[in-house]
Amino acid sequence: MDRLQIENKLKEIIVTSLDLEDITVADIETDVPLFGEGLGLDSIDALELGMAVKKEFGITFSSNPADNKKIFHSVKSLADYIESQGK
């Protein structure tokens, strides 16, 4: 899977696993924060998203919340992490 495919798959996962009715894959910008003022996801969304990404890409995440905050900052940072895991 190349970089663009990973980013697009992540956007699909965000929309489908979180049941975002008013947002499409095309609406999600790669560099925009997923939480807070960006896409507006919350901590429950983070858990669901983490499980869906783990299932799709077969990766694990850090037990350190600060690390995960960086990983889940945006689609770009999440794709960077997936690529660094060799998936």
C-alpha positions as CSV (number, residue, x, y, z in Angstrom):
1,M,0.0,0.0,0.0
2,D,1.5,3.4,-1.0
3,R,1.3,6.6,1.0
4,L,-1.8,8.0,-0.8
5,Q,-3.6,4.6,-0.3
6,I,-2.8,4.6,3.4
7,E,-4.1,8.2,3.8
8,N,-7.3,7.5,1.9
9,K,-7.9,4.2,3.8
10,L,-7.5,6.2,7.1
11,K,-10.0,8.7,6.0
12,E,-12.5,5.9,5.1
13,I,-11.9,4.4,8.5
14,I,-12.6,7.7,10.2
15,V,-15.8,8.2,8.4
16,T,-17.1,4.7,8.6
17,S,-15.9,3.6,12.1
18,L,-17.1,6.8,13.7
19,D,-20.4,7.0,11.7
20,L,-19.7,10.6,10.7
21,E,-22.9,11.4,8.8
22,D,-22.0,15.0,7.7
23,I,-18.4,14.3,6.6
24,T,-17.1,12.5,3.6
25,V,-13.6,11.2,2.8
26,A,-13.1,14.2,0.6
27,D,-13.9,16.6,3.5
28,I,-11.0,15.4,5.6
29,E,-7.7,17.2,5.0
30,T,-4.5,15.2,5.6
31,D,-2.8,17.9,7.8
32,V,-5.8,19.1,9.8
33,P,-5.9,18.0,13.5
34,L,-8.4,15.2,14.1
35,F,-9.3,16.5,17.6
36,G,-10.3,19.8,19.0
37,E,-10.7,22.6,16.5
38,G,-9.8,20.4,13.6
39,L,-12.2,17.6,12.8
40,G,-13.6,17.8,16.3
41,L,-13.2,14.2,17.4
42,D,-13.3,13.4,21.1
43,S,-11.7,10.8,23.4
44,I,-14.4,8.1,22.7
45,D,-13.7,8.6,19.0
46,A,-10.0,8.2,19.7
47,L,-10.6,4.7,21.2
48,E,-12.9,3.6,18.4
49,L,-10.5,5.0,15.7
50,G,-7.5,3.3,17.4
51,M,-9.3,-0.1,17.4
52,A,-10.3,0.3,13.8
53,V,-6.8,1.3,12.7
54,K,-5.3,-1.5,14.7
55,K,-7.6,-4.0,13.1
56,E,-7.1,-2.7,9.5
57,F,-3.3,-2.3,9.6
58,G,-2.3,-4.9,12.3
59,I,-0.3,-2.4,14.3
60,T,-0.1,-1.6,18.0
61,F,0.1,1.8,19.7
62,S,2.2,3.1,22.6
63,S,0.9,2.8,26.1
64,N,2.2,6.4,26.5
65,P,-0.6,8.9,26.1
66,A,1.8,11.6,24.9
67,D,3.1,9.4,22.1
68,N,-0.5,8.5,21.0
69,K,-1.5,12.2,21.0
70,K,1.3,12.8,18.5
71,I,0.4,9.7,16.4
72,F,-3.3,10.6,16.3
73,H,-2.8,14.3,15.6
74,S,-3.8,14.1,12.0
75,V,-4.2,11.7,9.1
76,K,-0.7,12.6,8.1
77,S,0.8,11.8,11.5
78,L,-1.2,8.5,11.6
79,A,0.0,7.5,8.1
80,D,3.6,8.4,9.2
81,Y,3.3,6.0,12.1
82,I,1.8,3.2,10.0
83,E,4.6,3.6,7.5
84,S,7.2,3.5,10.4
85,Q,5.7,0.2,11.5
86,G,6.4,-1.3,8.1
87,K,2.8,-2.1,7.3
